[in-house]
Amino acid sequence: MPGKVLILMGSANDADTMRGAADVLEKYGIPYEMTVASAHRAPERTRLLAQNAEREGFSVVIAGAGAAAHLAGLVAAESVLPVIGVPLSGSALYGFDALLSTVQMPAGIPVATVAIGKAGAQNAGHLAAQILSVAVPELREKVRAHRKTLADALEEAAKKLS
């Protein structure tokens, strides 16, 4: 059984987008928990979630936030678990501000950063699966099977265009 994934989001309004990560994890059979946390509005709650994640059996954290987007960085500062940041749109800059806030971490406190929005949330789920698959060969085979499905779908689309 792979480790659990903790999915955090800066606002309940982000749930539809972050559901993409949860859907991917479900397809791989990876257990997860999803909750709201904020680096700015509830920093102590967020700090405790990050500090206790490893003890509670989580192996990876996915953190999605928009605007100033310090959620993933705060989690990375408070935990040694791998953190995947999902920049979310919703501000006047359509997520570009969140992308820069998430990706520009200081040396020594990394946050893996994926694309802005729904594609990023889904990729965060896939990246979490790949991270966990290092220790779980059966999960690695599921990742390989998913990649084959993508390649097969592309081949089928190419045939239809010919």
Secondary structure, 3 states (H helix, E strand, C coil): CCCEEEEEECCHHHHHHHHHHHHHHHHHCCCEEEEECECCCEHHHHHHHHHHHCCCCEEEEEEEEECCCCHHHHHHHHCCCCEEEEEECCCCCCCHHHHHHHHCCCCCCCCEECCCCHHHHHHHHHHHHHHHHCCCHHHHHHHHHHHHHHHHHHHHHHHHHC
